[in-house]
Amino acid sequence: MTNSTTHPNLTRTPKGLLSRIPFLPNLLTNMIVKQRIAPKRLGNPKTPSDYGMEYTAVDIHTRDNIRLSAWEIIHPDSNKVAIINHPLTCTRYGSEKGLDGVPVEFLPMVKHLHDAGYNILMYDQRGQGESDGGLGKDAIGSEAPVGAGSTEWQDLVGALDYVARHPRLNDNSIALVTQCMGANAAIKAWSKVPEAFDLSKVKCHVAIQPTLSYNMTYRLIRAKLPLDLVDAVEDAQKKKVGFGFANVLEHIDKVKVPMLFSQVRDDVYTLDAGTNINDVQVIYDACPTDKEIVWIGPNESEPFGTGKRFEGYGYFNERPQELLNFLENHMSK
């Protein structure tokens, strides 16, 4: 077993006999690339009205001309807005199938935020849900590959632009509530377009289960197959669409506001078997601002779930207080 210096906190194991079967690695590599850049679209089987929230379906237009489908939930007495995005293979609703038998939806968390006095803007990222993008026959509107965090920074910037132009929201304090690839994308946005973040308005940033994408892709593949395909997948993806994996460590030093992280501690896709360190600890350590972290799992002081990754996306549905306290501490500053 070896630990990579290029990719911190990644312990690699031998490739396995399957890697020697002719054509199999190439076949699997192409399948994985397709799942990353053109995942199956999921719908939004529930809306905010299912939780008693009045909403408006709106469109966000990004600076690279991608239309994003969104829900706007206005609170009548609010001067603060939460911008919310979602993980890969989900929508703004969530995912009925989820991962490893764990479904997730985000509207219960949104209900807690709305009840606490927040306006809400939540959107489907490019190529997913009801937003434009995608490739080939599954594309809606303009073609655009799913970036798994590499390109969706433009979606977050589009949401900030939408709020800045909105007659009801343009003077609101802003909280970013971002998840998985959406968290990676939002962190990248701080680096790519710092001028989009009006620090008189953007007060704090929540990152629910961000990832070191290279490491997570390696572990996802190894969990299903005894193959080390991660380099082949990244190379093939670069050839196909011109970009590789998101690397949040290249951008997090540009974040300018307090951050709240949350993560299932024993998530097999982010916990390194060799170091016994979770990738989110590495990301947290690299964050230069005031920061907090919520560890989730059956062995924490307040046990929750069984240690599966997708349980982490539902944590604030059931236990919103840490999220609400963090926001309350920073939104009025």
LOTI-261110 format. One record per residue (C-alpha): residue number from 1; residue in three letters; x, y, z. Coordinates in steps of 0.05 Angstrom, whole numbers, plus 32768, in hexadecimal, padded with zeros to 4 digits. Example, Ala and Ser with C-alpha at 12.3 -4.5 7.8 and 13.67 -1.06 7.14 Angstrom:
BEGIN
<n 1 res ALA X 80F6 Y 7FA6 Z 809C>;
<n 2 res SER X 8111 Y 7FEB Z 808F>;
This chain:
BEGIN
<n 1 res MET X 8000 Y 8000 Z 8000>;
<n 2 res THR X 801A Y 8045 Z 7FEE>;
<n 3 res ASN X 8005 Y 808C Z 8001>;
<n 4 res SER X 8007 Y 80BF Z 7FC9>;
<n 5 res THR X 802C Y 8100 Z 7FD0>;
<n 6 res THR X 8009 Y 811E Z 7F93>;
<n 7 res HIS X 7FC5 Y 810C Z 7FB0>;
<n 8 res PRO X 7FC9 Y 8115 Z 7FFC>;
<n 9 res ASN X 7FA6 Y 80E3 Z 8029>;
<n 10 res LEU X 7FA0 Y 80AD Z 7FF4>;
<n 11 res THR X 7FBB Y 8067 Z 8003>;
<n 12 res ARG X 7FBC Y 803C Z 7FC4>;
<n 13 res THR X 7FB8 Y 7FF0 Z 7FC2>;
<n 14 res PRO X 7FD0 Y 7FC0 Z 7F8A>;
<n 15 res LYS X 7FA8 Y 7FC3 Z 7F4A>;
<n 16 res GLY X 7F8E Y 7F7B Z 7F4B>;
<n 17 res LEU X 7F89 Y 7F45 Z 7F16>;
<n 18 res LEU X 7F4D Y 7F64 Z 7EF2>;
<n 19 res SER X 7F7B Y 7F9B Z 7ED9>;
<n 20 res ARG X 7F9E Y 7F67 Z 7EAE>;
<n 21 res ILE X 7F60 Y 7F52 Z 7E87>;
<n 22 res PRO X 7F64 Y 7F6F Z 7E40>;
<n 23 res PHE X 7F33 Y 7FA7 Z 7E31>;
<n 24 res LEU X 7F12 Y 7FA5 Z 7E76>;
<n 25 res PRO X 7F35 Y 7FE2 Z 7E95>;
<n 26 res ASN X 7F27 Y 800C Z 7E57>;
<n 27 res LEU X 7EDE Y 7FF7 Z 7E55>;
<n 28 res LEU X 7ED4 Y 8007 Z 7E9E>;
<n 29 res THR X 7EFA Y 8049 Z 7E99>;
<n 30 res ASN X 7ECC Y 8062 Z 7E62>;
<n 31 res MET X 7E8F Y 804D Z 7E89>;
<n 32 res ILE X 7EA7 Y 8072 Z 7EC7>;
<n 33 res VAL X 7EB7 Y 80B1 Z 7E9F>;
<n 34 res LYS X 7E70 Y 80B0 Z 7E82>;
<n 35 res GLN X 7E53 Y 80AA Z 7EC8>;
<n 36 res ARG X 7E7B Y 80E6 Z 7EDE>;
<n 37 res ILE X 7E6F Y 8116 Z 7EA4>;
<n 38 res ALA X 7E29 Y 80FF Z 7E8F>;
<n 39 res PRO X 7E07 Y 80DE Z 7ECA>;
<n 40 res LYS X 7DBF Y 80C8 Z 7EC5>;
<n 41 res ARG X 7D90 Y 8101 Z 7ED1>;
<n 42 res LEU X 7D64 Y 80FD Z 7F0E>;
<n 43 res GLY X 7D23 Y 8121 Z 7F1A>;
<n 44 res ASN X 7D08 Y 814A Z 7F53>;
<n 45 res PRO X 7CCF Y 811F Z 7F6F>;
<n 46 res LYS X 7CC0 Y 8151 Z 7FA6>;
<n 47 res THR X 7CBF Y 819C Z 7FA9>;
<n 48 res PRO X 7CC1 Y 81CE Z 7FE2>;
<n 49 res SER X 7C75 Y 81CE Z 7FE3>;
<n 50 res ASP X 7C78 Y 8186 Z 7FFD>;
<n 51 res TYR X 7C96 Y 81A5 Z 803C>;
<n 52 res GLY X 7C67 Y 81DF Z 8041>;
<n 53 res MET X 7C94 Y 8212 Z 8020>;
<n 54 res GLU X 7C7B Y 8240 Z 7FE9>;
<n 55 res TYR X 7CAD Y 8244 Z 7FB0>;
<n 56 res THR X 7CB8 Y 825D Z 7F6A>;
<n 57 res ALA X 7CDA Y 8235 Z 7F33>;
<n 58 res VAL X 7D0F Y 8263 Z 7F15>;
<n 59 res ASP X 7D49 Y 8260 Z 7EE4>;
<n 60 res ILE X 7D91 Y 8274 Z 7EF3>;
<n 61 res HIS X 7DBD Y 8286 Z 7EB7>;
<n 62 res THR X 7E07 Y 827B Z 7EC0>;
<n 63 res ARG X 7E3D Y 82A7 Z 7EA1>;
<n 64 res ASP X 7E4C Y 826E Z 7E70>;
<n 65 res ASN X 7E03 Y 826D Z 7E5A>;
<n 66 res ILE X 7DE9 Y 822F Z 7E7D>;
<n 67 res ARG X 7DA2 Y 8232 Z 7E98>;
<n 68 res LEU X 7D9B Y 8215 Z 7EDE>;
<n 69 res SER X 7D57 Y 8200 Z 7EF9>;
<n 70 res ALA X 7D4C Y 8219 Z 7F40>;
<n 71 res TRP X 7D1B Y 8223 Z 7F79>;
<n 72 res GLU X 7D14 Y 8266 Z 7F9A>;
<n 73 res ILE X 7CF3 Y 8265 Z 7FDF>;
<n 74 res ILE X 7CE6 Y 82AA Z 7FFB>;
<n 75 res HIS X 7CDE Y 82B7 Z 8045>;
<n 76 res PRO X 7CB2 Y 82F5 Z 804F>;
<n 77 res ASP X 7CDC Y 8313 Z 8088>;
<n 78 res SER X 7D23 Y 82FF Z 8074>;
<n 79 res ASN X 7D62 Y 8324 Z 8061>;
<n 80 res LYS X 7D8D Y 82E6 Z 8058>;
<n 81 res VAL X 7D90 Y 82B1 Z 8022>;
<n 82 res ALA X 7DAE Y 826B Z 8020>;
<n 83 res ILE X 7DC8 Y 8254 Z 7FDC>;
<n 84 res ILE X 7DC6 Y 8208 Z 7FDA>;
<n 85 res ASN X 7DE2 Y 81D6 Z 7FA8>;
<n 86 res HIS X 7DE8 Y 818B Z 7FA6>;
<n 87 res PRO X 7E17 Y 814F Z 7F9E>;
<n 88 res LEU X 7E27 Y 8129 Z 7F5E>;
<n 89 res THR X 7DF0 Y 80F8 Z 7F48>;
<n 90 res CYS X 7DBC Y 8120 Z 7F6E>;
<n 91 res THR X 7D8E Y 815B Z 7F61>;
<n 92 res ARG X 7D78 Y 8195 Z 7F8C>;
<n 93 res TYR X 7D45 Y 8164 Z 7FA7>;
<n 94 res GLY X 7D78 Y 812D Z 7FB6>;
<n 95 res SER X 7D77 Y 80E5 Z 7F9D>;
<n 96 res GLU X 7D44 Y 80AF Z 7FA9>;
<n 97 res LYS X 7D78 Y 807A Z 7F9B>;
<n 98 res GLY X 7DB3 Y 809A Z 7FBC>;
<n 99 res LEU X 7DF2 Y 8072 Z 7FC8>;
<n 100 res ASP X 7DFD Y 8030 Z 7FEC>;
<n 101 res GLY X 7DB2 Y 802A Z 7FFA>;
<n 102 res VAL X 7DAC Y 806E Z 801B>;
<n 103 res PRO X 7D7D Y 80A0 Z 7FF8>;
<n 104 res VAL X 7D7F Y 80EA Z 8009>;
<n 105 res GLU X 7D56 Y 8128 Z 8001>;
<n 106 res PHE X 7D69 Y 816F Z 8013>;
<n 107 res LEU X 7D26 Y 8190 Z 801D>;
<n 108 res PRO X 7D20 Y 8180 Z 8068>;
<n 109 res MET X 7D62 Y 81A6 Z 8073>;
<n 110 res VAL X 7D47 Y 81DF Z 8048>;
<n 111 res LYS X 7D07 Y 81E0 Z 8072>;
<n 112 res HIS X 7D31 Y 81EA Z 80B1>;
<n 113 res LEU X 7D56 Y 8224 Z 8090>;
<n 114 res HIS X 7D16 Y 8244 Z 8076>;
<n 115 res ASP X 7CF4 Y 823D Z 80BA>;
<n 116 res ALA X 7D32 Y 825F Z 80D8>;
<n 117 res GLY X 7D25 Y 829B Z 80AB>;
<n 118 res TYR X 7D4D Y 828E Z 806C>;
<n 119 res ASN X 7D3B Y 829B Z 8025>;
<n 120 res ILE X 7D52 Y 8260 Z 7FFA>;
<n 121 res LEU X 7D6F Y 8259 Z 7FB5>;
<n 122 res MET X 7D7D Y 8210 Z 7FA3>;
<n 123 res TYR X 7D8F Y 81F9 Z 7F5D>;
<n 124 res ASP X 7D9E Y 81BC Z 7F32>;
<n 125 res GLN X 7DE6 Y 81BF Z 7F1A>;
<n 126 res ARG X 7DF6 Y 81BB Z 7ED0>;
<n 127 res GLY X 7DE4 Y 817A Z 7EAE>;
<n 128 res GLN X 7DBC Y 8161 Z 7EE9>;
<n 129 res GLY X 7D74 Y 8164 Z 7EFF>;
<n 130 res GLU X 7D4D Y 8195 Z 7ED3>;
<n 131 res SER X 7D88 Y 81C3 Z 7EC2>;
<n 132 res ASP X 7DA5 Y 81CB Z 7E7D>;
<n 133 res GLY X 7DE5 Y 81A6 Z 7E6B>;
<n 134 res GLY X 7DF6 Y 815D Z 7E63>;
<n 135 res LEU X 7E10 Y 813B Z 7E25>;
<n 136 res GLY X 7DF2 Y 811B Z 7DE8>;
<n 137 res LYS X 7DAA Y 8103 Z 7DE8>;
<n 138 res ASP X 7DA2 Y 8112 Z 7E32>;
<n 139 res ALA X 7DB6 Y 815B Z 7E2B>;
<n 140 res ILE X 7D85 Y 8192 Z 7E3B>;
<n 141 res GLY X 7D90 Y 81D5 Z 7E1A>;
<n 142 res SER X 7DDA Y 81E4 Z 7E12>;
<n 143 res GLU X 7E08 Y 81A8 Z 7E18>;
<n 144 res ALA X 7E37 Y 81AA Z 7E53>;
<n 145 res PRO X 7E58 Y 8170 Z 7E76>;
<n 146 res VAL X 7E4F Y 8164 Z 7EC0>;
<n 147 res GLY X 7E90 Y 817A Z 7EE0>;
<n 148 res ALA X 7E8B Y 8155 Z 7F23>;
<n 149 res GLY X 7EA2 Y 8196 Z 7F43>;
<n 150 res SER X 7ED2 Y 81AD Z 7F0C>;
<n 151 res THR X 7EA1 Y 81D9 Z 7EE5>;
<n 152 res GLU X 7E66 Y 81E5 Z 7F15>;
<n 153 res TRP X 7E8A Y 8220 Z 7F34>;
<n 154 res GLN X 7E69 Y 8246 Z 7EFC>;
<n 155 res ASP X 7E25 Y 8230 Z 7F17>;
<n 156 res LEU X 7E35 Y 824B Z 7F5C>;
<n 157 res VAL X 7E4B Y 828D Z 7F3D>;
<n 158 res GLY X 7E0A Y 828E Z 7F15>;
<n 159 res ALA X 7DE3 Y 8286 Z 7F55>;
<n 160 res LEU X 7E09 Y 82C0 Z 7F75>;
<n 161 res ASP X 7DFB Y 82EA Z 7F37>;
<n 162 res TYR X 7DB1 Y 82D8 Z 7F3B>;
<n 163 res VAL X 7DAD Y 82EF Z 7F84>;
<n 164 res ALA X 7DD3 Y 832F Z 7F74>;
<n 165 res ARG X 7D9F Y 8341 Z 7F3E>;
<n 166 res HIS X 7D62 Y 832C Z 7F66>;
<n 167 res PRO X 7D37 Y 8365 Z 7F7F>;
<n 168 res ARG X 7D24 Y 8340 Z 7FBE>;
<n 169 res LEU X 7D66 Y 831E Z 7FCE>;
<n 170 res ASN X 7D9C Y 834E Z 7FB6>;
<n 171 res ASP X 7DA8 Y 836C Z 7FFB>;
<n 172 res ASN X 7DA5 Y 832A Z 8020>;
<n 173 res SER X 7DDE Y 830B Z 8047>;
<n 174 res ILE X 7DF2 Y 82CB Z 8024>;
<n 175 res ALA X 7E03 Y 8286 Z 8040>;
<n 176 res LEU X 7E1F Y 8251 Z 8010>;
<n 177 res VAL X 7E06 Y 820C Z 8021>;
<n 178 res THR X 7E2B Y 81DD Z 7FF2>;
<n 179 res GLN X 7E31 Y 8192 Z 7FED>;
<n 180 res CYS X 7E65 Y 8160 Z 7FD3>;
<n 181 res MET X 7E76 Y 8174 Z 7F8B>;
<n 182 res GLY X 7E4D Y 81B3 Z 7F96>;
<n 183 res ALA X 7E7B Y 81C4 Z 7FD1>;
<n 184 res ASN X 7EB8 Y 81B7 Z 7FA7>;
<n 185 res ALA X 7E9C Y 81E3 Z 7F70>;
<n 186 res ALA X 7E8B Y 821B Z 7FA0>;
<n 187 res ILE X 7ED1 Y 821A Z 7FBE>;
<n 188 res LYS X 7EEE Y 821D Z 7F77>;
<n 189 res ALA X 7EC2 Y 8259 Z 7F69>;
<n 190 res TRP X 7EE5 Y 8280 Z 7FA0>;
<n 191 res SER X 7F25 Y 8276 Z 7F79>;
<n 192 res LYS X 7F0B Y 827E Z 7F32>;
<n 193 res VAL X 7EDE Y 82BB Z 7F3B>;
<n 194 res PRO X 7EEE Y 82DD Z 7F7E>;
<n 195 res GLU X 7ECA Y 831D Z 7F68>;
<n 196 res ALA X 7E88 Y 82F6 Z 7F67>;
<n 197 res PHE X 7E8B Y 82F2 Z 7FB3>;
<n 198 res ASP X 7E74 Y 8334 Z 7FD1>;
<n 199 res LEU X 7E90 Y 832C Z 8017>;
<n 200 res SER X 7E5F Y 835F Z 8031>;
<n 201 res LYS X 7E29 Y 832C Z 801F>;
<n 202 res VAL X 7E49 Y 82E6 Z 801E>;
<n 203 res LYS X 7E51 Y 82D6 Z 8068>;
<n 204 res CYS X 7E61 Y 828C Z 806E>;
<n 205 res HIS X 7E69 Y 824B Z 8048>;
<n 206 res VAL X 7E50 Y 8206 Z 805B>;
<n 207 res ALA X 7E73 Y 81CB Z 8039>;
<n 208 res ILE X 7E4D Y 8189 Z 8044>;
<n 209 res GLN X 7E7B Y 814F Z 8033>;
<n 210 res PRO X 7EAB Y 816F Z 8001>;
<n 211 res THR X 7EDC Y 813F Z 7FE1>;
<n 212 res LEU X 7F22 Y 8136 Z 7FC7>;
<n 213 res SER X 7F06 Y 811F Z 7F85>;
<n 214 res TYR X 7F42 Y 80F5 Z 7F6F>;
<n 215 res ASN X 7F43 Y 80D0 Z 7FB1>;
<n 216 res MET X 7EF9 Y 80C4 Z 7FB2>;
<n 217 res THR X 7EF7 Y 80AC Z 7F6A>;
<n 218 res TYR X 7F2F Y 807B Z 7F7A>;
<n 219 res ARG X 7F09 Y 805F Z 7FB7>;
<n 220 res LEU X 7EC6 Y 805C Z 7F93>;
<n 221 res ILE X 7EE5 Y 8031 Z 7F5C>;
<n 222 res ARG X 7F0A Y 8005 Z 7F8E>;
<n 223 res ALA X 7ECB Y 7FFB Z 7FB6>;
<n 224 res LYS X 7EAB Y 7FDA Z 7F79>;
<n 225 res LEU X 7EE7 Y 7FBD Z 7F54>;
<n 226 res PRO X 7F2E Y 7FA8 Z 7F66>;
<n 227 res LEU X 7F49 Y 7FD9 Z 7F33>;
<n 228 res ASP X 7F72 Y 8019 Z 7F36>;
<n 229 res LEU X 7F52 Y 8040 Z 7EFD>;
<n 230 res VAL X 7F52 Y 8086 Z 7F19>;
<n 231 res ASP X 7F8B Y 80A1 Z 7EEE>;
<n 232 res ALA X 7F6E Y 8081 Z 7EAF>;
<n 233 res VAL X 7F2A Y 809F Z 7EC0>;
<n 234 res GLU X 7F46 Y 80E5 Z 7EC9>;
<n 235 res ASP X 7F70 Y 80E0 Z 7E8A>;
<n 236 res ALA X 7F34 Y 80C7 Z 7E61>;
<n 237 res GLN X 7F08 Y 80FE Z 7E7E>;
<n 238 res LYS X 7F3B Y 8133 Z 7E6B>;
<n 239 res LYS X 7F3C Y 8119 Z 7E24>;
<n 240 res LYS X 7EF1 Y 8117 Z 7E21>;
<n 241 res VAL X 7EDE Y 815A Z 7E3F>;
<n 242 res GLY X 7F1E Y 8180 Z 7E4C>;
<n 243 res PHE X 7F21 Y 817F Z 7E98>;
<n 244 res GLY X 7F33 Y 814E Z 7ECF>;
<n 245 res PHE X 7F1D Y 8147 Z 7F17>;
<n 246 res ALA X 7F0D Y 8180 Z 7F45>;
<n 247 res ASN X 7F44 Y 818E Z 7F78>;
<n 248 res VAL X 7F29 Y 81B6 Z 7FB1>;
<n 249 res LEU X 7F6E Y 81BE Z 7FD1>;
<n 250 res GLU X 7F83 Y 81EA Z 7F98>;
<n 251 res HIS X 7F4D Y 821D Z 7FA8>;
<n 252 res ILE X 7F39 Y 821B Z 7FF1>;
<n 253 res ASP X 7F6E Y 824D Z 8005>;
<n 254 res LYS X 7F45 Y 8282 Z 7FE0>;
<n 255 res VAL X 7F07 Y 827A Z 800D>;
<n 256 res LYS X 7EFC Y 82BA Z 8035>;
<n 257 res VAL X 7EC3 Y 82A9 Z 8064>;
<n 258 res PRO X 7EB8 Y 8279 Z 809F>;
<n 259 res MET X 7EAA Y 8231 Z 808A>;
<n 260 res LEU X 7E82 Y 81F9 Z 80A9>;
<n 261 res PHE X 7E95 Y 81B3 Z 8091>;
<n 262 res SER X 7E6E Y 8173 Z 809E>;
<n 263 res GLN X 7E82 Y 812C Z 808E>;
<n 264 res VAL X 7E73 Y 80E3 Z 809E>;
<n 265 res ARG X 7EB4 Y 80D2 Z 80C2>;
<n 266 res ASP X 7EB8 Y 8089 Z 80AB>;
<n 267 res ASP X 7E9F Y 8094 Z 8064>;
<n 268 res VAL X 7EC6 Y 8060 Z 803C>;
<n 269 res TYR X 7ECC Y 808F Z 8001>;
<n 270 res THR X 7EEF Y 80C6 Z 8027>;
<n 271 res LEU X 7F12 Y 80A0 Z 8060>;
<n 272 res ASP X 7F58 Y 8088 Z 804D>;
<n 273 res ALA X 7F66 Y 8041 Z 8061>;
<n 274 res GLY X 7FB0 Y 804D Z 806C>;
<n 275 res THR X 7FAF Y 808E Z 8094>;
<n 276 res ASN X 7F6A Y 8087 Z 80B4>;
<n 277 res ILE X 7F61 Y 80D0 Z 80A3>;
<n 278 res ASN X 7F23 Y 80EA Z 8080>;
<n 279 res ASP X 7F2F Y 8115 Z 8042>;
<n 280 res VAL X 7F02 Y 814B Z 8060>;
<n 281 res GLN X 7F33 Y 8153 Z 8099>;
<n 282 res VAL X 7F68 Y 8163 Z 8064>;
<n 283 res ILE X 7F39 Y 8196 Z 8044>;
<n 284 res TYR X 7F27 Y 81B3 Z 8087>;
<n 285 res ASP X 7F70 Y 81BB Z 809B>;
<n 286 res ALA X 7F7D Y 81E1 Z 805A>;
<n 287 res CYS X 7F44 Y 8212 Z 8065>;
<n 288 res PRO X 7F62 Y 8256 Z 8078>;
<n 289 res THR X 7F25 Y 8275 Z 809A>;
<n 290 res ASP X 7EFF Y 826A Z 80DA>;
<n 291 res LYS X 7EE2 Y 8224 Z 80D5>;
<n 292 res GLU X 7EBA Y 81EE Z 80F8>;
<n 293 res ILE X 7EAF Y 81A5 Z 80E8>;
<n 294 res VAL X 7E76 Y 8175 Z 80F8>;
<n 295 res TRP X 7E89 Y 812C Z 80F8>;
<n 296 res ILE X 7E50 Y 80FC Z 80EB>;
<n 297 res GLY X 7E49 Y 80B2 Z 80FA>;
<n 298 res PRO X 7E35 Y 807B Z 812A>;
<n 299 res ASN X 7E73 Y 8083 Z 8156>;
<n 300 res GLU X 7E6E Y 80CE Z 8161>;
<n 301 res SER X 7E5A Y 80EC Z 81A4>;
<n 302 res GLU X 7E14 Y 80F5 Z 8186>;
<n 303 res PRO X 7E0E Y 80B6 Z 815B>;
<n 304 res PHE X 7DED Y 80BD Z 8117>;
<n 305 res GLY X 7DE5 Y 8089 Z 80DF>;
<n 306 res THR X 7E11 Y 804E Z 80CF>;
<n 307 res GLY X 7E4D Y 8070 Z 80AF>;
<n 308 res LYS X 7E34 Y 8072 Z 8067>;
<n 309 res ARG X 7E44 Y 80B0 Z 803D>;
<n 310 res PHE X 7DFE Y 80C3 Z 8028>;
<n 311 res GLU X 7DE7 Y 80C4 Z 8071>;
<n 312 res GLY X 7E11 Y 8102 Z 8077>;
<n 313 res TYR X 7DE6 Y 8128 Z 8045>;
<n 314 res GLY X 7DA9 Y 811B Z 8071>;
<n 315 res TYR X 7DCA Y 812E Z 80B3>;
<n 316 res PHE X 7DB1 Y 8176 Z 80B5>;
<n 317 res ASN X 7D6B Y 815E Z 80A2>;
<n 318 res GLU X 7D67 Y 813E Z 80E7>;
<n 319 res ARG X 7D99 Y 8166 Z 810E>;
<n 320 res PRO X 7D99 Y 81AD Z 80F3>;
<n 321 res GLN X 7DB0 Y 81D2 Z 8131>;
<n 322 res GLU X 7DFB Y 81D1 Z 8122>;
<n 323 res LEU X 7DED Y 81ED Z 80DD>;
<n 324 res LEU X 7DBD Y 8222 Z 80F7>;
<n 325 res ASN X 7DEC Y 8236 Z 812F>;
<n 326 res PHE X 7E26 Y 823F Z 80FF>;
<n 327 res LEU X 7DFC Y 826A Z 80D0>;
<n 328 res GLU X 7DE0 Y 8293 Z 8109>;
<n 329 res ASN X 7E26 Y 82A1 Z 8123>;
<n 330 res HIS X 7E3E Y 82BC Z 80E0>;
<n 331 res MET X 7E04 Y 82D8 Z 80B8>;
<n 332 res SER X 7DFB Y 8316 Z 80E2>;
<n 333 res LYS X 7E44 Y 832B Z 80E1>;
